[in-house]
Structure formats: structure tokens, C-alpha cells
Amino acid sequence: MNILFNLFPLLCLNRRYSLVTDTNVAKLYGNMIEHSLKKEGYDVSLIVFPAGEIHKTRRTKEFIEDVMLQLKMGRDTTVIALGGGVVSDLAGFVAATYCRGIPLINIPTTLMGMVDAAIGGKTGVNTTLGKNKIGAFYPASHILIEEKFLETLPEEEMKNGYAEVIKYALIASSVLFEQLEKGDQTHVVNTCVGLKEDIVKRDLLERGERRILNFGHTFAHAYEQVLDYRVSHGMAVAAGLLFESHLSRSLGTLSDTDFARIVSLLQGWQFPYIDCEALIEAMTTDKKTRGHETRFVILNGIGQVVPFDNEYCTAVDEKYVRDAYDYLFYQTI
Ligand SMILES: NC(=O)c1ccc[n+]([C@@H]2O[C@H](COP(=O)([O-])OP(=O)(O)OC[C@H]3O[C@@H](n4cnc5c(N)ncnc54)[C@H](O)[C@@H]3O)[C@@H](O)[C@H]2O)c1
């Protein structure tokens, strides 16, 4: 596999490697990569945790750290995160804090990981009181993207990653949106990586413009929290794109025609029901909240976001929030 060809030049024989992955990816690729590295003389230890969003917790982080401590890994260690967004968020957070910070290499194996999670340096874990609430900005020193990994990715997981691809189109590229409308997915990984890298380069710490990457996510993170992380992030994002597009239409910055195009691109999802009050309450814990006001990223047509004095998000009248909820769960226009 090309990934090894690209990985070897980044490694050094007198260092140690903590290859972190989940149970599914370990079976498909982790064991093989560990074996190949060992064969070449590298000091690598495979650390595996159970797959799934419900395991993106402080407890799993502690488990990974304890294994590394027992192996007496020190500052000479590099973390290699091999997997989807759950792995890169968790392993990245371990790298950010272990021995006060050790190098990190990301090898994303899901579409979600390739187009989004592995890029931009956000790492972290969920808590029952909020998604990604504990974490750090800690960019990987290298990101190796090998689309061949997608050959084993279940269709459902491809669909999850596709939700983020649609997000990029909505916030930053009407051209990409038109391409997706034609069913053309050529070069989408490269296009999305380029879009994200550009935004992150200008605003790593999310002081302003980077917030646009959060379109759909005020809803998505609250939705995941209310459902105890038993819904995939991709599904939550798909629902969030519809919800926050509806808000944009209510505010008059997105036309009915463009809203219909978005609905059409996102059709086919079935979203588990949640209570409106629980959603509104959970959204107040969003990281963009100012004072007690929940704020949302708002579209300015397809391919652009309303800048709102470089805040890139705004508070929205609760009536519009309830309308968007009714639309999503009762399909009322
Ligand atoms: N840090 C960021 O900027 C950022 C951005 C987007 C998403 N995220 C986070 O990413 C997570 C979602 O990522 P995800 O959708 O990749 O989920 P995931 O990591 O849980 O992967 C989804 C499933 O696919 C399996 N899998 C992974 N690669 C595979 C492969 N090649 N073949 C077969 N199965 C494979 C995994 O074991 C898992 O069961 C969420 O926690 C989200 O918050 C973070």
C-alpha cells in the first residue's frame, strides 16, 4: 500500500511510535501496518480502543495514555493516528498533552477524516454535557491521505463524510455544489482539503472566519449530545445543514430556490426524533454562544456565509429556531 511508502520517509529508527486506532481499523489495516513497520526495525506499539463515537471520551484518552505510560514511552515518541475522525480527535488530544506534547501524524481512513477531521488541528473528546468540549488545537506535523482506504469503508460511512463535503460546498464553493448536483464526485477530497487548509491558515484558533466550518454544527453537536452520541456525526451534520439552511431562509439570506436545491442534495436521510426543548437547551452549550445567546453560521446564498462584522455567526430569533425544528421533524415548510 502506498501509505507505507509515504510513511517510511517520515519515520526515524531511533524514535518510538504509538500507532493508535480503533477495533475495526486495527483488523483491516492496523495489524498489517504495525507488522510492516516492525519488520523494517521500527519500535512501534499498536494501541487499540473500541470503535464508535461513544468511546470518544476522557476515559478512552486515559486508557491510551496509561498504555503509553506502561510502555515507558517518553518525549521520543510520535503518535500515529490511523482511522476516522474519532481516532484522530482522540489520538491527537493524547499527543497534545502526553509529556506536554509529542509529535503527531494523521492517517485518515474515512471520508470524514480525509476531508475534515484530520486537517486543521482540532482535537478533543465528548462529555455528557457537550460535544468536543474538552480538547486542544494541536495540528499534526504530517497528514497522509490515501483514498484506497475508502475501498473498505461501508456505504453508510461514505454518506456520513459526504455530509461534510456538502457543507464545504455550501459555505465556500458554489462550483463544488453544482458539481455535486450533477452527481460528480471527482477530486472532492482534494477540493475539500484545499478549502479547509485555506480557511485554517487564515484563522487557526477560530477567532472569526474559521467559524464558517461550523455551519450546521450548532444543531449537529446538540443533536448528538441529546442522543447520547448514538447517532453518527455525519447524520447529525446532514440534519444540521438542513436546519441551519432553514434558518438562513427565514432570515432572508437564502432564497426558496436555493433552499430547495439543498434539500434535494440532502434527501434520503431519516433523522431520529428529539424533543425541541432538549435541543434548544443543548444548543446553549455551543462554543459560539455569547452570553446566553446561541449563535448560528448563516448562509448568504449557496457558496457563501454572511460575515456579520467578521463574527461569521449570529443569534437568531427563537421563533425561527422552532420553525426549523418543525421543518426537520414534521416537514412543515
Ligand atoms: N477535529 C475536527 O476538525 C473534526 C472534523 C470533523 C469531524 N470530527 C469528528 O470526527 C468524528 C467522526 O468521524 P468519522 O465519521 O470518521 O467516524 P469514525 O472515526 O467513528 O469512523 C466511522 C466508522 O468507520 C470505521 N472505519 C474507519 N475507517 C475505515 C475503513 N477504511 N474501512 C472500514 N471501516 C472503517 C470505524 O471503525 C468506525 O466504525 C466525530 O467525533 C467528529 O466530531 C472532527
Ligand as a Chemical Component Dictionary entry (heavy atoms), coordinates in Angstrom:
data_LIG
# 
_chem_comp.id                   LIG 
_chem_comp.type                 NON-POLYMER 
_chem_comp.pdbx_formal_charge   0 
_chem_comp.three_letter_code    LIG 
# 
loop_
_chem_comp_atom.comp_id 
_chem_comp_atom.atom_id 
_chem_comp_atom.alt_atom_id 
_chem_comp_atom.type_symbol 
_chem_comp_atom.charge 
_chem_comp_atom.model_Cartn_x 
_chem_comp_atom.model_Cartn_y 
_chem_comp_atom.model_Cartn_z 
_chem_comp_atom.pdbx_ordinal 
LIG N1  N1  N 0  -11.331 17.655 14.520 1  
LIG C1  C1  C 0  -12.076 18.044 13.514 2  
LIG O1  O1  O 0  -11.830 19.070 12.881 3  
LIG C2  C2  C 0  -13.255 17.209 13.126 4  
LIG C3  C3  C 0  -13.933 17.469 11.932 5  
LIG C4  C4  C 0  -14.980 16.629 11.571 6  
LIG C5  C5  C 0  -15.342 15.570 12.389 7  
LIG N2  N2  N 1  -14.667 15.359 13.543 8  
LIG C6  C6  C 0  -15.017 14.250 14.415 9  
LIG O2  O2  O 0  -14.874 13.041 13.691 10 
LIG C7  C7  C 0  -15.751 12.070 14.220 11 
LIG C8  C8  C 0  -16.480 11.372 13.112 12 
LIG O3  O3  O 0  -15.530 10.801 12.243 13 
LIG P1  P1  P 0  -15.859 9.528  11.345 14 
LIG O4  O4  O 0  -17.141 9.762  10.649 15 
LIG O5  O5  O -1 -14.644 9.249  10.571 16 
LIG O6  O6  O 0  -16.181 8.412  12.440 17 
LIG P2  P2  P 0  -15.340 7.152  12.998 18 
LIG O7  O7  O 0  -13.950 7.515  13.266 19 
LIG O8  O8  O 0  -16.155 6.613  14.111 20 
LIG O9  O9  O 0  -15.371 6.121  11.782 21 
LIG C9  C9  C 0  -16.596 5.602  11.356 22 
LIG C10 C10 C 0  -16.585 4.064  11.322 23 
LIG O10 O10 O 0  -15.821 3.627  10.196 24 
LIG C11 C11 C 0  -14.854 2.642  10.619 25 
LIG N3  N3  N 0  -13.736 2.765  9.679  26 
LIG C12 C12 C 0  -12.799 3.712  9.658  27 
LIG N4  N4  N 0  -12.037 3.588  8.560  28 
LIG C13 C13 C 0  -12.487 2.511  7.897  29 
LIG C14 C14 C 0  -12.128 1.891  6.672  30 
LIG N5  N5  N 0  -11.183 2.390  5.875  31 
LIG N6  N6  N 0  -12.811 0.792  6.291  32 
LIG C15 C15 C 0  -13.824 0.305  7.051  33 
LIG N7  N7  N 0  -14.236 0.869  8.202  34 
LIG C16 C16 C 0  -13.570 1.969  8.613  35 
LIG C17 C17 C 0  -14.578 2.989  12.046 36 
LIG O11 O11 O 0  -14.072 1.893  12.757 37 
LIG C18 C18 C 0  -15.960 3.417  12.542 38 
LIG O12 O12 O 0  -16.707 2.285  12.875 39 
LIG C19 C19 C 0  -16.678 12.797 15.181 40 
LIG O13 O13 O 0  -16.298 12.545 16.501 41 
LIG C20 C20 C 0  -16.465 14.257 14.843 42 
LIG O14 O14 O 0  -16.687 15.087 15.934 43 
LIG C21 C21 C 0  -13.636 16.144 13.932 44 
# 
loop_
_chem_comp_bond.comp_id 
_chem_comp_bond.atom_id_1 
_chem_comp_bond.atom_id_2 
_chem_comp_bond.value_order 
_chem_comp_bond.pdbx_ordinal 
LIG N1  C1  SING 1  
LIG C1  O1  DOUB 2  
LIG C1  C2  SING 3  
LIG C2  C3  SING 4  
LIG C2  C21 DOUB 5  
LIG C3  C4  DOUB 6  
LIG C4  C5  SING 7  
LIG C5  N2  DOUB 8  
LIG N2  C6  SING 9  
LIG N2  C21 SING 10 
LIG C6  O2  SING 11 
LIG C6  C20 SING 12 
LIG O2  C7  SING 13 
LIG C7  C8  SING 14 
LIG C7  C19 SING 15 
LIG C8  O3  SING 16 
LIG O3  P1  SING 17 
LIG P1  O4  DOUB 18 
LIG P1  O5  SING 19 
LIG P1  O6  SING 20 
LIG O6  P2  SING 21 
LIG P2  O7  DOUB 22 
LIG P2  O8  SING 23 
LIG P2  O9  SING 24 
LIG O9  C9  SING 25 
LIG C9  C10 SING 26 
LIG C10 O10 SING 27 
LIG C10 C18 SING 28 
LIG O10 C11 SING 29 
LIG C11 N3  SING 30 
LIG C11 C17 SING 31 
LIG N3  C12 SING 32 
LIG N3  C16 SING 33 
LIG C12 N4  DOUB 34 
LIG N4  C13 SING 35 
LIG C13 C14 SING 36 
LIG C13 C16 DOUB 37 
LIG C14 N5  SING 38 
LIG C14 N6  DOUB 39 
LIG N6  C15 SING 40 
LIG C15 N7  DOUB 41 
LIG N7  C16 SING 42 
LIG C17 O11 SING 43 
LIG C17 C18 SING 44 
LIG C18 O12 SING 45 
LIG C19 O13 SING 46 
LIG C19 C20 SING 47 
LIG C20 O14 SING 48 
# 
